[in-house]
């Protein structure tokens, strides 16, 4: 059974930092591409950051230079380091892992963790 368990969310003041973790089990972690989405109330889901199997990364313009995605294939854990947080970063953050060969494959999701940036 595949499980993605997120942690690290919470309440932080503007300008602060948080590190989200996404611990995976039930998969061969190293062969999956993965990333983080977020969804704020009343807004569409936004792809925040992605990391490939060879650790190539991409970021949305809204977080570039402030967030860093990384992975530890020994600990089977995905991370999102978030610095210089802004109130507009407030959202539920979801991790995912994905592996496709052509059109065949699977995507698995975490349960989400709330990040609130407020003074």
N, C-alpha and C positions, 0 to 999 in steps of 0.2 A: 504494500500500500504506500503510495507516494504522499508524503507530508511536507509542507513548507510552513515553518513556524516563524513568524515575525516577532521582533521585539525591538525596544529602544525608543518607541514613540513617547510623547509626553508634551508637557507645557514648557515653553521656553520663551524668554524675552527676545524682542527684536535685537539682532546682532549676535545672538547666541548660536550655539552649536548642538547638534544631536548626531548620533550614529545609529542608524537602523541596521539590524541584522536579520537575515533570513536563513534559518537552518533547515537543510533539506535531508530527507531520508527516503529510502525506497527507490532511488535512482542512481545511475552512474553519473555523478555530479559533473565530472570533467567534460563530458561530451555534449552538455547542454549549453546553448546560448541563454542568456538571462537578462533581467532588467527590473526596473521599477516604474510603475505607473502611480499616478495620484488622481484623486477626485475630490474636489471641493463641493460643498453644498450648492446645488443649482447650476453647476458647471459640468462641461463634458470631461470625460476621463482624458488625462494628459500623459503621454509617454515622457518620462523624466530623463531616464538614462538607460543605456544598454551596454552589455559587455559580451563579447563573443568567447568561443572556446579558447582562442589564442590571446584573450585579454585585450582585444581592440575595443575601444570605448567610444560612445557617442552620447551627447547631451542635448537637451532642449535648450533653445536660446535663453529661456527664462532662468536656467540654473547654471549655465556654463560659467566656469570660473569660481563658483561657490560650492558646488557639490562634486563629490568624487565617488565613482562606483568602483568596487573591487571585488575580487572573489578569492577564496581560499579553498583550493581543491583537495586539501588534506582534511580540513575541518568541515568540508561540505557546506560552506556558508558563504552567502552573498552579503555584501555590505553597501551602505550608502552613507558616506560622511557628508553631513550638511553643515556648512559654515555660513556666517553672515546671514542668518535667517531673517526673513521678512514676513510681515503679516500675510502677504499673499501666498506664502508657502503653506499656509494652513490647509490641511486636507487629510484624507485617509490615504495612506501609502500602501500599495500592494506590490509584492514581489511576484515574479513569474519565472519559470524556466521553460524552455521551448527547444524542441528538436524536430526538424523536418528534413526529409529527403524527398525532394520534389514536392509533391502535394500531400505526402503521407507523413504523419507525425502527431505529436501531442504537445499541448501546453498545459502546465499546471500552475495553480495560483495559490498564494498565501491568503490568509484570512483578513489581512489589512491591519494597520496600526495607525492610530490617530496622532497627528502632529498638529499642535496648536501653537502659533506664534503670536504672543500678545503681551502687552505690558500691564 
